[in-house]
Amino acid sequence: MGRTLDEMISTLPAVQQAAVARRAAALIDEELSLRELRKALQLTQTDVAQRLKKGQEVVSRLEQRHDMMLSTLRGYVESLGGKLELVCRFENRAAVRLKAGPAKTSKRSSPRRVAAA
């Protein structure tokens, strides 16, 4: 029978085992699904549902979605105690963090009324 990954790692020197553990933690921190994030924070779907003032089934559906509105995602993340930040990365440019909220508008005064002729 083959050896498990844990068995193979246990044969490494302690320094290498620690390096593997650090790298694994870093990879986990880089990308988690909503479900994994909630579990990592030791929260249940019911906990999140209460914070969102929704039913547990709503949280279950959210965690299974592949596409959702940013406002929905922001609410979910905030219910976990976090803050959603959206960062755009480009090949030949520094990363850009998008601001939350509506786009800036010009500082014109209110529209002028035109009297009907």
N, CA, C and O of each residue as an XYZ file, in Angstrom:
468
protein
N       0.846     -1.176      0.000
C       0.000      0.000      0.000
C       0.894      1.242      0.000
O       1.949      1.245      0.635
N       0.480      2.293     -0.706
C       1.255      3.527     -0.794
C       1.223      4.321      0.500
O       0.384      4.103      1.374
N       2.163      5.246      0.590
C       2.232      6.101      1.785
C       1.380      7.343      1.562
O       1.223      7.818      0.437
N       0.847      7.843      2.636
C       0.073      9.081      2.561
C       1.020     10.278      2.549
O       2.200     10.154      2.875
N       0.494     11.425      2.173
C       1.295     12.647      2.174
C       1.783     12.963      3.585
O       2.935     13.350      3.778
N       0.908     12.797      4.562
C       1.310     13.051      5.959
C       2.462     12.144      6.377
O       3.373     12.578      7.081
N       2.423     10.885      5.944
C       3.505      9.955      6.277
C       4.811     10.391      5.627
O       5.872     10.314      6.246
N       4.738     10.844      4.391
C       5.940     11.293      3.687
C       6.512     12.550      4.341
O       7.725     12.670      4.510
N       5.643     13.475      4.703
C       6.098     14.723      5.337
C       6.729     14.425      6.696
O       7.700     15.069      7.093
N       6.172     13.448      7.400
C       6.704     13.127      8.735
C       8.136     12.593      8.675
O       8.831     12.596      9.690
N       8.586     12.140      7.513
C       9.965     11.642      7.387
C      10.967     12.773      7.133
O      12.177     12.556      7.195
N      10.470     13.969      6.851
C      11.350     15.108      6.584
C      11.917     15.664      7.888
O      11.318     15.495      8.950
N      13.076     16.331      7.809
C      13.612     17.013      8.990
C      12.617     18.083      9.470
O      11.835     18.603      8.674
N      12.647     18.403     10.746
C      11.700     19.348     11.354
C      11.677     20.699     10.628
O      10.618     21.308     10.477
N      12.836     21.157     10.187
C      12.912     22.448      9.494
C      12.112     22.400      8.196
O      11.385     23.339      7.871
N      12.250     21.306      7.463
C      11.501     21.173      6.211
C      10.011     20.986      6.470
O       9.182     21.500      5.719
N       9.666     20.257      7.523
C       8.253     20.093      7.870
C       7.622     21.452      8.165
O       6.501     21.730      7.740
N       8.353     22.294      8.895
C       7.843     23.631      9.214
C       7.691     24.462      7.946
O       6.719     25.205      7.808
N       8.638     24.346      7.018
C       8.555     25.089      5.754
C       7.349     24.633      4.949
O       6.647     25.459      4.364
N       7.100     23.327      4.910
C       5.934     22.796      4.200
C       4.647     23.330      4.834
O       3.724     23.737      4.128
N       4.592     23.326      6.156
C       3.408     23.811      6.867
C       3.167     25.297      6.595
O       2.027     25.716      6.395
N       4.246     26.095      6.589
C       4.111     27.538      6.302
C       3.603     27.761      4.884
O       2.714     28.581      4.655
N       4.174     27.025      3.934
C       3.759     27.188      2.535
C       2.313     26.754      2.345
O       1.558     27.408      1.625
N       1.926     25.664      2.979
C       0.542     25.188      2.887
C      -0.414     26.243      3.445
O      -1.458     26.515      2.853
N      -0.055     26.832      4.580
C      -0.901     27.872      5.187
C      -0.995     29.088      4.270
O      -2.064     29.683      4.134
N       0.119     29.457      3.644
C       0.115     30.607      2.728
C      -0.781     30.340      1.531
O      -1.532     31.218      1.105
N      -0.706     29.131      0.987
C      -1.560     28.793     -0.153
C      -3.031     28.808      0.242
O      -3.877     29.272     -0.522
N      -3.332     28.310      1.412
C      -4.715     28.312      1.898
C      -5.201     29.746      2.082
O      -6.340     30.067      1.743
N      -4.333     30.612      2.621
C      -4.700     32.006      2.837
C      -4.948     32.742      1.523
O      -5.740     33.683      1.484
N      -4.283     32.324      0.450
C      -4.401     33.006     -0.824
C      -5.742     32.775     -1.497
O      -6.260     33.671     -2.164
N      -6.303     31.607     -1.335
C      -7.528     31.318     -2.054
C      -8.415     30.368     -1.258
O      -8.061     29.213     -1.021
N      -9.549     30.866     -0.862
C     -10.536     30.066     -0.163
C     -11.893     30.305     -0.788
O     -12.182     31.410     -1.248
N     -12.720     29.293     -0.809
C     -14.108     29.502     -1.204
C     -14.820     30.181     -0.033
O     -14.285     30.232      1.075
N     -16.007     30.695     -0.273
C     -16.758     31.319      0.823
C     -16.994     30.314      1.944
O     -16.876     30.650      3.123
N     -17.326     29.091      1.576
C     -17.568     28.049      2.569
C     -16.307     27.789      3.396
O     -16.375     27.700      4.621
N     -15.148     27.666      2.722
C     -13.892     27.410      3.425
C     -13.514     28.581      4.325
O     -13.002     28.387      5.427
N     -13.772     29.801      3.844
C     -13.484     30.987      4.644
C     -14.334     31.000      5.907
O     -13.835     31.255      7.003
N     -15.626     30.722      5.740
C     -16.526     30.683      6.900
C     -16.061     29.640      7.905
O     -16.020     29.904      9.106
N     -15.709     28.451      7.410
C     -15.260     27.382      8.301
C     -13.937     27.726      8.975
O     -13.733     27.411     10.147
N     -13.038     28.372      8.236
C     -11.751     28.769      8.822
C     -11.956     29.749      9.971
O     -11.159     29.795     10.908
N     -13.031     30.532      9.889
C     -13.354     31.482     10.953
C     -14.222     30.839     12.040
O     -14.699     31.516     12.951
N     -14.416     29.529     11.927
C     -15.183     28.739     12.887
C     -16.602     29.249     13.061
O     -17.109     29.361     14.177
N     -17.241     29.561     11.918
C     -18.633     30.001     11.916
C     -19.483     28.966     11.187
O     -19.018     28.318     10.249
N     -20.717     28.819     11.619
C     -21.654     27.935     10.926
C     -22.484     28.760      9.959
O     -22.512     29.988     10.036
N     -23.163     28.069      9.043
C     -24.079     28.772      8.144
C     -25.167     29.484      8.941
O     -25.612     30.565      8.557
N     -25.587     28.894     10.026
C     -26.612     29.514     10.876
C     -26.086     30.804     11.501
O     -26.817     31.791     11.589
N     -24.821     30.806     11.936
C     -24.213     32.025     12.489
C     -24.258     33.151     11.452
O     -24.676     34.270     11.749
N     -23.822     32.833     10.235
C     -23.781     33.834      9.170
C     -25.195     34.287      8.815
O     -25.433     35.476      8.600
N     -26.123     33.351      8.753
C     -27.506     33.683      8.427
C     -28.092     34.663      9.443
O     -28.785     35.608      9.068
N     -27.817     34.440     10.715
C     -28.319     35.350     11.753
C     -27.732     36.737     11.573
O     -28.440     37.731     11.732
N     -26.450     36.821     11.244
C     -25.805     38.117     11.046
C     -26.361     38.832      9.823
O     -26.456     40.059      9.801
N     -26.731     38.048      8.792
C     -27.289     38.626      7.568
C     -28.800     38.859      7.678
O     -29.415     39.477      6.809
N     -29.377     38.350      8.765
C     -30.830     38.403      8.952
C     -31.549     37.687      7.802
O     -32.533     38.178      7.249
N     -31.020     36.520      7.471
C     -31.556     35.662      6.408
C     -31.670     34.254      6.961
O     -31.235     33.975      8.078
N     -32.254     33.378      6.174
C     -32.323     31.979      6.557
C     -31.036     31.242      6.210
O     -30.277     31.676      5.343
N     -30.795     30.123      6.892
C     -29.592     29.321      6.651
C     -29.531     28.863      5.208
O     -28.444     28.757      4.641
N     -30.688     28.586      4.597
C     -30.710     28.110      3.206
C     -30.189     29.168      2.238
O     -29.650     28.832      1.183
N     -30.345     30.444      2.592
C     -29.815     31.533      1.761
C     -28.282     31.493      1.773
O     -27.643     31.656      0.733
N     -27.707     31.279      2.938
C     -26.249     31.199      3.061
C     -25.738     29.993      2.271
O     -24.717     30.088      1.589
N     -26.429     28.877      2.359
C     -26.036     27.688      1.611
C     -26.016     27.977      0.112
O     -25.074     27.600     -0.585
N     -27.052     28.642     -0.379
C     -27.110     28.977     -1.816
C     -25.998     29.947     -2.203
O     -25.390     29.804     -3.264
N     -25.732     30.935     -1.347
C     -24.655     31.895     -1.636
C     -23.312     31.181     -1.774
O     -22.528     31.481     -2.674
N     -23.059     30.239     -0.878
C     -21.777     29.542     -0.883
C     -21.608     28.635     -2.097
O     -20.487     28.246     -2.426
N     -22.700     28.297     -2.762
C     -22.635     27.426     -3.935
C     -22.605     28.207     -5.245
O     -22.357     27.630     -6.304
N     -22.856     29.510     -5.183
C     -22.911     30.319     -6.401
C     -21.518     30.556     -6.966
O     -20.535     30.658     -6.233
N     -21.464     30.638     -8.273
C     -20.211     30.952     -8.955
C     -20.181     32.402     -9.407
O     -19.130     32.913     -9.797
N     -21.322     33.063     -9.357
C     -21.419     34.435     -9.831
C     -22.422     35.159     -8.942
O     -23.541     34.687     -8.742
N     -22.015     36.304     -8.412
C     -22.947     37.070     -7.583
C     -22.596     38.546     -7.667
O     -21.504     38.916     -8.098
N     -23.526     39.371     -7.255
C     -23.290     40.809     -7.251
C     -22.276     41.145     -6.164
O     -22.221     40.489     -5.124
N     -21.479     42.172     -6.419
C     -20.481     42.580     -5.437
C     -21.128     42.995     -4.118
O     -20.564     42.751     -3.052
N     -22.292     43.614     -4.177
C     -22.965     44.030     -2.944
C     -23.341     42.812     -2.092
O     -23.284     42.868     -0.863
N     -23.722     41.722     -2.747
C     -24.043     40.484     -2.032
C     -22.786     39.910     -1.397
O     -22.793     39.506     -0.235
N     -21.707     39.879     -2.173
C     -20.441     39.369     -1.655
C     -19.933     40.241     -0.511
O     -19.431     39.727      0.488
N     -20.063     41.565     -0.657
C     -19.635     42.485      0.399
C     -20.413     42.203      1.689
O     -19.822     42.153      2.768
N     -21.718     42.020      1.587
C     -22.527     41.725      2.769
C     -22.114     40.429      3.441
O     -22.057     40.352      4.669
N     -21.823     39.410      2.640
C     -21.394     38.126      3.189
C     -20.071     38.289      3.935
O     -19.933     37.841      5.073
N     -19.106     38.928      3.291
C     -17.782     39.112      3.903
C     -17.898     39.943      5.177
O     -17.260     39.627      6.181
N     -18.699     40.990      5.147
C     -18.880     41.817      6.349
C     -19.546     41.025      7.469
O     -19.260     41.258      8.644
N     -20.441     40.080      7.116
C     -21.081     39.254      8.153
C     -20.054     38.350      8.828
O     -20.270     37.900      9.954
N     -18.941     38.081      8.149
C     -17.860     37.287      8.736
C     -16.919     38.153      9.563
O     -16.021     37.643     10.233
N     -17.132     39.472      9.512
C     -16.275     40.389     10.248
C     -15.163     40.973      9.397
O     -14.247     41.610      9.917
N     -15.240     40.757      8.086
C     -14.193     41.239      7.188
C     -14.619     42.446      6.387
O     -15.713     42.982      6.562
N     -13.731     42.860      5.506
C     -13.978     43.987      4.616
C     -13.589     43.545      3.213
O     -12.485     43.039      3.010
N     -14.469     43.727      2.253
C     -14.194     43.319      0.882
C     -13.384     44.389      0.167
O     -13.751     45.563      0.179
N     -12.289     43.987     -0.452
C     -11.490     44.883     -1.276
C     -11.341     44.234     -2.640
O     -11.076     43.036     -2.737
N     -11.510     45.012     -3.681
C     -11.387     44.500     -5.034
C     -10.121     45.076     -5.649
O      -9.980     46.292     -5.776
N      -9.200     44.192     -6.029
C      -7.917     44.619     -6.579
C      -7.813     44.097     -8.006
O      -8.045     42.917     -8.266
N      -7.462     44.992     -8.928
C      -7.255     44.622    -10.323
C      -5.754     44.535    -10.570
O      -5.004     45.439    -10.202
N      -5.329     43.462    -11.184
C      -3.914     43.268    -11.473
C      -3.721     43.239    -12.983
O      -4.459     42.571    -13.707
N      -2.716     43.977    -13.443
C      -2.400     44.072    -14.856
C      -0.962     43.628    -15.068
O      -0.143     43.683    -14.150
N      -0.664     43.192    -16.277
C       0.672     42.671    -16.562
C       1.755     43.733    -16.422
O       2.795     43.468    -15.819
N       1.539     44.915    -16.957
C       2.589     45.942    -16.975
C       2.213     47.174    -16.166
O       2.557     48.295    -16.540
N       1.515     46.971    -15.072
C       1.074     48.098    -14.262
C       0.914     47.629    -12.822
O       0.643     46.458    -12.556
N       1.083     48.546    -11.926
C       0.886     48.211    -10.511
C      -0.585     47.861    -10.269
O      -1.467     48.305    -11.003
N      -0.830     47.075     -9.250
C      -2.196     46.701     -8.903
C      -2.999     47.951     -8.560
O      -2.466     48.925     -8.030
N      -4.289     47.903     -8.873
C      -5.186     49.020     -8.613
C      -6.319     48.524     -7.723
O      -6.986     47.544     -8.054
N      -6.539     49.193     -6.600
C      -7.640     48.848     -5.700
C      -8.841     49.704     -6.085
O      -8.759     50.933     -6.089
N      -9.957     49.049     -6.408
C     -11.166     49.776     -6.760
C     -11.887     50.232     -5.502
O     -11.980     49.494     -4.521
N     -12.392     51.448     -5.545
C     -13.141     51.989     -4.417
C     -14.553     51.426     -4.431
O     -15.128     51.176     -5.491
N     -15.092     51.235     -3.261
C     -16.484     50.806     -3.146
C     -17.380     52.021     -3.283
O     -16.976     53.137     -2.957
N     -18.565     51.812     -3.751
C     -19.518     52.905     -3.846
C     -19.704     53.383     -5.262
O     -19.082     52.865     -6.190
N     -20.560     54.372     -5.430
C     -20.884     54.855     -6.769
C     -19.706     55.589     -7.407
O     -18.812     56.081     -6.720
N     -19.730     55.649     -8.721
C     -18.694     56.362     -9.459
C     -18.773     57.847     -9.145
O     -19.838     58.367     -8.812
N     -17.635     58.522     -9.254
C     -17.605     59.961     -9.017
C     -18.400     60.664    -10.105
O     -18.378     60.272    -11.271
N     -19.095     61.699     -9.698
C     -19.840     62.500    -10.666
C     -19.265     63.907    -10.668
O     -18.549     64.306     -9.749
N     -19.592     64.643    -11.710
C     -19.076     66.009    -11.773
C     -19.727     66.849    -10.684
O     -20.798     66.505    -10.183
N     -19.083     67.943    -10.321
C     -19.573     68.777     -9.222
C     -20.457     69.894     -9.731
O     -20.468     70.994     -9.179
N     -21.204     69.604    -10.792
C     -22.131     70.603    -11.310
C     -23.272     70.816    -10.330
O     -23.604     69.941     -9.532
N     -23.856     71.989    -10.410
C     -25.047     72.233     -9.589
C     -26.190     71.438    -10.177
O     -26.040     70.825    -11.234
N     -27.320     71.438     -9.514
C     -28.453     70.682     -9.986
C     -28.862     71.150    -11.383
O     -28.618     72.303    -11.739
N     -29.477     70.278    -12.176
C     -29.827     70.638    -13.542
C     -30.762     71.854    -13.570
O     -31.640     72.013    -12.721
N     -30.538     72.695    -14.572
C     -31.387     73.881    -14.705
C     -32.685     73.522    -15.405
O     -32.727     72.673    -16.296
N     -33.718     74.181    -14.981
C     -35.021     73.958    -15.617
C     -35.171     74.905    -16.776
O     -34.792     76.074    -16.704
N     -35.714     74.394    -17.817
C     -35.958     75.226    -18.996
C     -37.452     75.419    -19.101
O     -38.219     74.456    -19.117
N     -37.858     76.669    -19.171
C     -39.282     76.968    -19.255
C     -39.802     76.574    -20.638
O     -39.150     76.802    -21.657
N     -40.967     75.990    -20.643
C     -41.580     75.614    -21.920
C     -42.042     76.868    -22.641
O     -42.513     77.810    -22.003
N     -41.915     76.893    -23.948
C     -42.281     78.066    -24.731
C     -43.745     78.100    -25.011
O     -44.227     79.026    -25.664
